[in-house]
């Protein structure tokens, strides 16, 4: 009976094991390289498009999604420069999520509630771009239409199958039976193990995330039409209302009441002049002795008798009483006519004037204002929200949205005042960006300045001046308007004059002439005809959209009307002493808060808006909600 030396047998098995282990690691490296090549190769794409993704806070963010075999790459922009995250499809399942709102929803999820995310980006990024927090074990997507959603479902099913094929290919190209390698198959090549270097083990044990992502997070209250910070039309604000509703969950709708009274100034110079009493003129003179020509007055405390009893955030909403012009522009197919309607809307925001020469309150940092207009023709709503995001310098950010009619507008204004002896100018430095959602067109525009003369002698008069531009880069159309100050020896007809032109590139297509608070004519260069372009007739004034505001008792502590209520009451009662005292209380509280933040080395963080660090533009945080 022959025998085998145990030493020789052990060495043979050891060499075989080492050989098999070496082969295993070579195959793993090869398979990993193949997978990473697929991820990084720009030519290997199953599908790419914009999708809205629901965050853990139940709000939606529009992100650029690139689907590849086995993975879904998510970026902030379509240029693939700002990576947000990578979803590993090998462990995911896909289902449709029925929605009662517009669009098409579907869900990618891990059946065992494990993480679906890779920890590294396609270029080795360790940290993704900042966005709203996203769930760890699932994602809910919404496409713009059912057809788009079905395409994504088909593409994802294909990508999921590619994941399975990739797993089988990696095994097949190795040894035919990898179960012989090692004992108990401990070294079998598994697709999951190939991605271990991308995985973050901490995500698997994030119990708190998973607990917060139950049915409560994936459902919305039935019949909900408006969020508290209503920023879009009903059909868009809560379009994540799925069929599997939680009957125990209830979100209270923000109440709005129609504005009962609106003050409109008359056309011409009468509404823009005021004779200051000798008592008040002496107060102005005492104040102005403290300043010098060219000085910025933003830090100067002005007497209350020149204040209009409302906040500057409220005053910025005056430009949307004719937002129905934008609804018409959004569906206008001709780009030239579209630009004309935008210009018409822009001009329509100026003929509303306060009685006399009044200046609105300087908003306090953190102050907010919101309102809404009803569109009877389209059965839609335009929502406006603004916040004072900075005090020094004073910057007001605002966002306007009507998703149903297909437009939104955002921007910020830095208010500056310059003193010139017997006159001063209020400069509104900043831009607004109007977007037609179904066209992807942006119209960028700026604002004229307000010029007040006759402060110390003569009649105090307020005018608008300066050149403004409205430009759409996509279509090439632009408009230039000039608000003209009254000449020194000018007649009453030279008050509130405006001129302008509408261009395509450098070609002038039409010119505008008239008065911004009355009739404006347009002269078409091609036809040679002159027509009325805009005229705030009694009928037009009657057709102004109805504005709705939140009742004071429903407002937050820092909402404009509630915040300034005591100052407003005193001004309306003509009690300037009380108005000054109440105004001082608010301003002193603001200064105290600023000192406390400075002592703690804390920076003010706005609640509703965030600033783009590259462009400096302010964006509404919940624009995609």
C-alpha positions in Angstrom: 0.0 0.0 0.0 1.6 3.2 -1.2 1.7 6.3 1.0 2.0 10.0 0.1 4.3 12.2 2.1 2.2 14.7 4.1 4.8 17.4 3.5 4.7 17.1 -0.3 0.9 16.9 -0.3 0.7 20.0 1.8 3.1 21.9 -0.4 1.2 20.9 -3.5 -2.1 22.1 -2.0 -0.5 25.3 -0.8 0.9 26.1 -4.3 -2.5 25.3 -5.8 -4.2 27.6 -3.3 -1.8 30.4 -3.9 -2.2 30.0 -7.7 -6.0 30.0 -7.4 -5.8 33.1 -5.1 -3.5 34.9 -7.6 -5.9 34.1 -10.4 -8.8 35.3 -8.4 -7.2 38.7 -7.6 -6.2 39.1 -11.3 -9.7 38.4 -12.4 -11.1 40.8 -9.8 -8.8 43.6 -10.9 -9.7 42.9 -14.6 -13.4 42.9 -13.8 -13.2 46.1 -11.7 -11.2 47.8 -14.5 -13.9 46.8 -17.0 -16.6 48.2 -14.8 -14.9 51.5 -14.2 -14.1 51.8 -17.9 -17.9 51.5 -18.6 -18.6 54.2 -16.0 -16.0 56.7 -17.2 -16.4 56.1 -21.0 -18.5 59.0 -22.3 -19.6 56.9 -25.3 -21.3 54.2 -23.2 -24.6 55.8 -22.3 -28.0 54.1 -22.3 -30.0 57.3 -21.6 -29.4 60.8 -20.3 -31.9 63.5 -19.4 -33.3 65.8 -16.6 -35.3 64.2 -13.9 -36.8 65.5 -10.7 -35.7 63.5 -7.6 -37.5 63.5 -4.3 -35.4 64.3 -1.2 -35.7 63.2 2.3 -37.5 66.5 3.1 -40.2 65.7 0.6 -39.1 68.4 -1.8 -38.0 67.9 -5.4 -34.7 68.8 -7.1 -34.1 68.8 -10.8 -30.9 66.9 -11.6 -29.1 65.6 -14.7 -29.2 61.8 -14.8 -26.9 59.6 -16.9 -27.8 55.9 -17.2 -25.0 53.5 -17.9 -24.9 49.7 -17.7 -25.0 48.9 -14.0 -25.0 52.5 -12.7 -27.0 55.7 -12.7 -24.8 58.8 -12.4 -26.5 62.0 -11.1 -25.1 65.5 -11.7 -26.2 69.0 -11.0 -25.7 70.2 -14.6 -25.8 68.5 -18.0 -22.1 69.2 -18.4 -21.3 66.4 -16.0 -19.1 68.7 -14.0 -20.8 68.6 -10.6 -21.3 65.0 -9.6 -24.0 64.5 -6.9 -23.9 60.7 -6.6 -23.8 57.3 -8.2 -26.6 54.7 -7.8 -25.4 51.0 -8.1 -28.2 49.3 -10.0 -27.0 45.7 -9.3 -28.9 45.6 -6.0 -31.8 47.7 -7.1 -35.4 46.9 -8.0 -37.6 49.1 -10.1 -41.4 49.9 -9.7 -43.8 52.5 -11.1 -45.1 54.9 -8.5 -48.6 56.1 -9.5 -49.2 59.8 -9.0 -52.3 61.9 -9.1 -50.4 64.9 -10.4 -48.8 65.7 -13.8 -45.7 63.7 -14.9 -44.7 60.1 -14.3 -43.1 58.7 -11.2 -41.0 55.6 -10.6 -38.9 54.3 -7.8 -35.5 52.6 -7.5 -35.0 50.8 -4.2 -33.0 48.1 -2.4 -35.3 45.3 -1.3 -33.5 44.9 2.0 -33.3 48.7 2.7 -29.6 48.8 2.2 -27.7 51.7 0.7 -27.9 52.0 -3.1 -25.1 54.6 -3.3 -21.5 54.4 -4.3 -19.1 56.3 -2.1 -16.9 57.5 -4.9 -17.6 59.3 -8.1 -16.6 58.3 -11.7 -13.5 60.4 -11.4 -12.7 59.3 -7.9 -14.6 62.1 -6.2 -15.0 61.5 -2.5 -17.6 64.2 -1.9 -20.5 65.0 -4.1 -21.9 68.5 -4.9 -24.1 70.0 -2.3 -27.8 69.5 -2.8 -30.8 68.6 -0.7 -30.4 65.3 1.3 -31.4 62.2 -0.7 -32.6 58.9 0.8 -30.0 56.2 1.2 -32.0 53.1 0.3 -34.3 54.3 -2.4 -34.9 57.2 -4.9 -38.2 58.4 -6.3 -38.0 60.0 -9.7 -40.4 62.1 -11.7 -40.3 62.6 -15.5 -42.1 65.5 -17.2 -44.5 63.2 -19.1 -45.7 59.6 -19.1 -43.9 58.9 -22.4 -40.7 60.2 -21.0 -41.3 58.1 -17.8 -42.0 55.0 -19.8 -38.7 55.5 -21.8 -36.8 55.7 -18.5 -38.5 52.6 -17.1 -37.5 50.6 -20.3 -34.0 52.0 -20.2 -33.6 51.2 -16.5 -34.8 47.6 -17.0 -32.2 47.3 -19.8 -29.5 48.7 -17.5 -30.6 46.3 -14.7 -30.3 43.4 -17.2 -26.9 44.7 -18.2 -25.9 44.4 -14.5 -26.8 40.7 -14.5 -25.1 40.1 -17.8 -22.0 41.8 -16.4 -22.0 39.6 -13.4 -22.3 36.4 -15.4 -19.7 37.6 -17.9 -17.2 38.2 -15.1 -17.7 34.7 -13.8 -17.8 33.0 -17.1 -14.6 34.5 -18.3 -12.9 33.2 -15.2 -12.7 29.5 -14.4 -15.7 27.4 -15.5 -16.4 26.3 -11.9 -15.1 28.9 -9.4 -16.6 26.8 -6.6 -13.4 24.7 -6.7 -11.3 27.7 -5.6 -10.7 27.6 -1.9 -13.0 25.9 0.4 -16.7 26.7 0.6 -16.5 29.1 -2.4 -15.0 31.8 -0.2 -13.2 33.3 -3.1 -15.9 33.1 -5.7 -16.0 36.3 -7.8 -19.2 38.3 -6.9 -20.4 41.4 -8.6 -21.1 42.9 -5.2 -17.5 42.4 -4.0 -16.2 44.2 -7.2 -18.0 47.3 -6.0 -16.8 47.2 -2.4 -14.2 49.8 -3.0 -17.0 52.2 -4.1 -19.2 51.4 -1.1 -19.4 53.3 2.1 -20.0 50.8 4.9 -21.5 53.4 7.2 -24.4 53.8 4.8 -25.5 50.2 5.5 -26.0 50.9 9.1 -27.7 54.3 8.8 -30.7 53.3 10.7 -31.9 56.8 11.3 -32.1 57.5 7.6 -34.1 54.3 6.9 -36.5 55.0 9.8 -37.2 58.4 8.3 -37.9 57.0 4.9 -41.1 55.0 5.6 -44.5 55.5 4.2 -44.7 58.9 5.9 -41.9 60.2 3.7 -43.2 58.7 0.5 -46.8 59.9 0.7 -48.5 63.2 0.8 -51.9 64.3 2.2 -54.9 63.8 -0.1 -56.2 67.0 -1.7 -53.3 69.1 -0.7 -53.1 72.1 -3.0 -50.7 74.5 -1.4 -47.5 74.3 0.6 -46.9 76.9 3.3 -44.3 78.7 1.2 -46.5 78.5 -1.9 -44.2 79.1 -4.8 -45.9 77.5 -7.8 -49.2 76.5 -9.2 -51.4 73.8 -7.6 -50.5 71.2 -10.2 -46.8 71.5 -9.4 -46.6 72.3 -5.7 -47.6 68.9 -4.4 -47.3 66.7 -7.4 -45.7 64.0 -5.3 -49.1 63.0 -4.0 -49.2 59.3 -4.6 -52.1 56.9 -4.5 -50.8 55.1 -1.3 -51.7 58.0 0.9 -51.4 58.2 4.6 -54.8 59.1 6.0 -53.3 60.1 9.3 -51.0 62.7 7.8 -52.3 66.3 7.3 -50.5 69.4 6.2 -52.4 72.7 6.8 -52.9 74.8 3.7 -51.8 78.4 3.8 -54.9 80.7 3.8 -55.0 83.7 1.5 -57.4 86.5 1.5 -58.2 88.8 -1.5 -56.8 92.3 -1.1 -59.8 94.6 -0.3 -58.2 97.9 -1.4 -55.5 99.0 -3.7 -54.2 102.6 -4.2 -53.4 103.7 -7.7 -51.8 107.0 -8.5 -53.1 109.2 -11.3 -51.1 109.7 -14.5 -48.9 112.7 -14.9 -46.8 114.8 -12.5 -49.5 115.4 -9.9 -49.1 112.1 -8.1 -45.3 112.5 -8.1 -45.0 115.9 -6.4 -45.4 117.0 -2.8 -45.0 120.2 -0.9 -43.2 119.6 2.3 -44.3 121.5 5.4 -41.8 123.9 7.0 -41.7 121.7 10.1 -40.8 118.6 8.1 -38.4 120.5 5.9 -36.5 121.6 9.0 -36.2 118.0 10.0 -34.8 117.1 6.5 -32.4 120.0 6.7 -31.1 118.9 10.1 -30.7 115.4 8.7 -29.0 116.4 5.5 -26.4 118.6 7.4 -25.0 115.2 8.6 -24.3 114.0 5.1 -22.3 115.2 2.1 -22.9 115.1 -1.7 -22.3 111.7 -3.2 -22.7 109.9 0.1 -24.7 106.6 0.3 -27.8 107.1 2.5 -28.4 103.4 3.2 -27.2 103.7 6.8 -29.0 107.0 7.4 -32.1 106.8 9.6 -34.9 108.8 7.7 -37.8 110.5 9.4 -41.1 108.5 9.4 -43.2 111.2 7.6 -41.6 110.3 4.3 -42.3 106.6 4.7 -44.8 104.6 2.7 -46.5 102.3 5.3 -45.3 99.0 3.7 -42.0 97.2 3.3 -39.8 97.3 0.2 -40.3 93.6 -0.1 -44.0 94.3 -0.6 -43.3 97.1 -3.0 -41.3 94.8 -5.3 -44.5 92.8 -5.8 -46.1 95.7 -7.7 -44.7 94.4 -11.0 -47.0 91.3 -11.1 -50.5 92.7 -11.2 -50.3 92.1 -14.9 -48.6 88.7 -14.7 -51.3 87.6 -17.2 -49.2 89.3 -19.9 -46.5 86.7 -19.1 -49.1 83.9 -19.3 -49.8 85.1 -22.8 -46.1 85.4 -23.7 -45.4 81.9 -22.5 -47.8 80.4 -25.2 -46.8 82.8 -27.9 -45.1 80.9 -30.7 -43.5 83.9 -32.4 -40.3 84.9 -30.7 -40.6 88.6 -31.8 -44.2 88.8 -30.4 -43.0 87.0 -27.3 -40.4 89.7 -26.6 -43.1 92.5 -27.2 -45.3 90.9 -24.6 -42.5 90.7 -22.1 -41.7 94.4 -22.7 -45.4 95.2 -22.3 -45.5 93.3 -18.9 -42.3 95.1 -17.8 -43.7 98.6 -18.4 -47.0 97.7 -16.8 -45.3 97.5 -13.4 -44.6 101.3 -13.1 -48.0 103.1 -13.4 -49.1 102.1 -9.9 -47.9 105.0 -7.7 -48.2 105.7 -3.9 -50.0 108.9 -3.0 -47.3 111.6 -2.6 -43.6 111.0 -2.3 -43.1 108.1 0.0 -40.3 105.6 0.6 -41.1 102.0 1.8 -39.5 100.6 4.9 -36.0 99.2 4.7 -36.5 95.5 5.3 -34.9 93.9 8.4 -32.5 91.0 7.7 -34.5 87.8 7.7 -37.8 89.6 6.9 -40.0 87.8 4.4 -43.1 88.7 2.4 -45.4 86.5 0.3 -48.6 87.0 -1.7 -50.4 85.5 -4.7 -52.4 86.6 -7.7 -55.4 84.8 -9.2 -55.6 84.3 -13.0 -59.2 84.0 -14.0 -58.5 83.2 -17.7 -56.2 80.3 -17.1 -57.5 79.3 -13.7 -53.9 79.5 -12.3 -52.0 81.4 -9.6 -48.9 83.4 -9.6 -47.0 83.2 -6.3 -44.5 85.7 -5.0 -42.0 85.3 -2.1 -39.2 87.6 -1.0 -36.6 87.7 1.7 -34.1 90.3 3.0 -31.0 88.2 2.7 -28.5 90.9 3.7 -28.6 94.2 5.6 -25.2 95.7 4.9 -25.4 95.9 2.0 -29.2 95.8 1.9 -30.1 93.0 -0.6 -33.6 91.8 -1.3 -34.1 88.4 -3.1 -37.4 87.4 -4.7 -39.0 84.5 -6.6 -42.1 84.4 -8.7 -43.7 81.3 -10.1 -46.7 80.2 -12.1 -45.9 76.6 -13.1 -49.3 76.0 -14.7 -48.9 78.9 -17.1 -45.2 78.1 -17.6 -43.1 80.9 -16.2 -41.0 81.8 -13.2 -38.8 84.8 -12.3 -36.1 85.3 -9.8 -33.7 88.0 -8.9 -32.2 90.2 -6.2 -32.0 94.0 -5.7 -29.3 95.9 -3.9 -30.9 99.2 -2.9 -28.6 102.2 -2.7 -29.3 105.9 -2.2 -27.0 108.8 -3.3 -27.4 112.4 -2.0 -26.6 115.3 -4.4 -27.5 118.4 -2.4 -31.0 119.3 -3.5 -31.7 115.9 -4.9 -31.1 112.2 -4.3 -31.3 109.0 -6.3 -32.5 105.6 -5.2 -30.6 103.0 -7.3 -31.9 99.5 -7.6 -28.8 97.6 -8.5 -29.4 94.0 -9.6 -31.0 91.8 -12.2 -34.1 89.7 -12.6 -34.3 86.5 -14.7 -37.6 85.6 -16.3 -37.8 82.0 -17.5 -40.4 80.4 -19.8 -40.3 76.8 -18.6 -41.6 75.1 -21.7 -39.1 76.9 -24.0 -35.9 77.1 -21.8 -35.7 80.8 -22.5 -34.2 83.3 -20.0 -35.0 87.0 -20.2 -32.5 89.0 -18.1 -33.4 92.6 -17.1 -32.4 95.4 -14.8 -34.3 98.3 -13.2 -34.4 102.1 -13.6 -33.5 104.4 -10.7 -35.8 106.8 -8.8 -34.7 110.4 -8.7 -36.1 112.9 -6.2 -35.4 116.6 -6.5 -36.6 119.7 -4.6 -35.6 118.4 -1.2 -34.5 121.7 0.3 -36.1 124.2 -2.1 -38.7 124.0 -4.8 -41.4 121.4 -5.1 -40.3 117.9 -4.2 -40.7 115.7 -7.3 -40.1 112.0 -8.0 -39.1 110.7 -11.4 -37.7 107.5 -13.0 -34.5 107.6 -15.0 -31.9 105.4 -16.6 -31.4 102.9 -19.4 -32.5 99.3 -19.0 -32.1 96.2 -21.1 -34.2 93.1 -21.5 -32.3 90.4 -23.4 -32.9 86.8 -24.4 -29.7 85.0 -25.4 -31.4 82.0 -26.8 -33.6 83.8 -29.4 -31.2 86.8 -29.9 -34.0 89.3 -29.3 -33.4 92.3 -26.9 -35.1 95.5 -25.9 -33.6 98.7 -24.7 -35.7 101.3 -22.8 -34.7 104.7 -21.6 -36.6 106.4 -18.8 -36.1 110.1 -19.2 -35.9 112.8 -16.5 -37.8 116.0 -17.1 -35.5 118.7 -18.6 -34.9 121.8 -16.5 -37.1 123.9 -18.8 -39.3 121.1 -19.9 -43.1 121.3 -20.1 -45.6 119.0 -18.3 -45.7 116.8 -21.4 -42.0 116.0 -20.9 -42.6 114.3 -17.6 -42.4 110.5 -17.4 -41.2 110.1 -21.0 -39.9 106.8 -22.2 -38.3 105.6 -25.5 -36.9 102.4 -26.6 -36.3 99.8 -29.4 -36.7 96.1 -29.9 -33.8 94.4 -31.7 -32.8 91.1 -33.2 -29.1 91.1 -32.9 -28.1 94.5 -34.1 -31.1 95.0 -36.3 -33.8 97.4 -35.0 -37.2 95.9 -35.6 -39.3 98.5 -33.8 -39.1 101.7 -31.8 -41.1 102.8 -28.8 -42.1 106.4 -27.7 -44.5 107.7 -25.1 -45.0 108.0 -21.3 -44.5 105.1 -19.0 -47.6 106.0 -16.9 -49.9 106.6 -19.9 -49.8 105.8 -23.6 -46.8 104.3 -25.4 -46.7 103.8 -29.2 -44.7 101.3 -31.2 -43.4 102.0 -34.7 -42.7 98.8 -36.7 -39.8 99.4 -39.0 -40.8 96.7 -41.5 -44.4 97.8 -42.0 -43.9 101.5 -41.1 -47.1 101.4 -39.1 -47.5 103.0 -35.6 -49.9 101.5 -33.1 -50.6 101.8 -29.4 -48.3 99.5 -27.5 -49.4 100.1 -24.0 -52.0 102.3 -22.3 -53.2 102.0 -18.7 -56.8 102.9 -19.5 -59.5 102.6 -16.8 -60.4 99.2 -18.4 -56.9 98.0 -18.1 -56.6 99.2 -14.5 -59.9 97.3 -13.8 -58.4 94.1 -15.3 -55.5 94.1 -12.9 -55.1 90.7 -11.3 -56.5 90.3 -7.8 -53.8 90.0 -5.2 -54.2 87.8 -2.2 -52.2 88.1 1.0 -51.8 86.0 4.1 -53.8 87.3 7.1 -51.6 88.9 9.8 -52.6 86.3 12.4 -51.4 83.5 10.1 -48.0 85.2 9.4 -44.7 84.3 10.9 -43.0 86.7 13.3 -40.7 88.1 10.6 -43.2 88.5 7.8 -43.4 92.1 6.7 -47.0 93.1 7.6 -46.8 91.5 11.0 -43.3 92.8 11.7 -44.1 96.4 10.9 -47.7 96.5 12.1 -47.1 98.9 15.0 -45.1 101.4 12.7 -47.8 101.1 10.0 -50.6 101.8 12.5 -48.9 104.9 13.9 -48.2 106.3 10.4 -51.8 105.7 9.4 -52.9 107.5 12.6 -50.5 110.3 11.7 -48.7 109.8 15.0 -45.1 110.4 13.9 -43.7 110.2 17.4 -45.1 106.8 18.0 -44.0 105.7 14.5 -40.5 106.8 15.2 -40.4 104.9 18.5 -41.7 101.7 17.1 -39.3 101.9 14.2 -36.4 102.5 16.6 -37.4 99.3 18.6 -37.2 97.2 15.4 -34.0 98.7 14.2 -32.3 98.4 17.6 -33.3 94.7 17.9 -31.7 94.2 14.5 -28.5 95.9 15.6 -28.4 93.9 18.8 -28.8 90.6 16.9 -26.0 91.7 14.6 -23.7 92.4 17.6 -24.5 89.0 19.1 -23.7 87.2 15.8 -20.4 89.1 15.5 -19.4 88.2 19.1 -20.1 84.5 18.3 -18.4 84.7 14.9 -21.6 83.5 13.3 -22.8 84.5 9.8 -26.4 85.1 8.9 -27.9 82.3 6.8 -31.0 83.2 4.9 -33.9 80.8 5.3 -35.4 80.8 1.8 -32.6 81.8 -0.6 -29.0 80.7 -1.2 -26.3 82.5 -3.2 -24.4 80.9 -6.0 -20.7 81.2 -5.1 -19.7 81.5 -8.7 -22.3 83.9 -10.2 -23.4 85.6 -7.0 -27.0 85.2 -8.0 -29.6 84.4 -5.3 -31.8 81.3 -5.9 -34.9 80.2 -4.1 -34.1 77.0 -2.2 -37.5 75.4 -2.9 -37.9 76.3 -6.5 -38.1 72.7 -7.5 -40.5 71.6 -4.7 
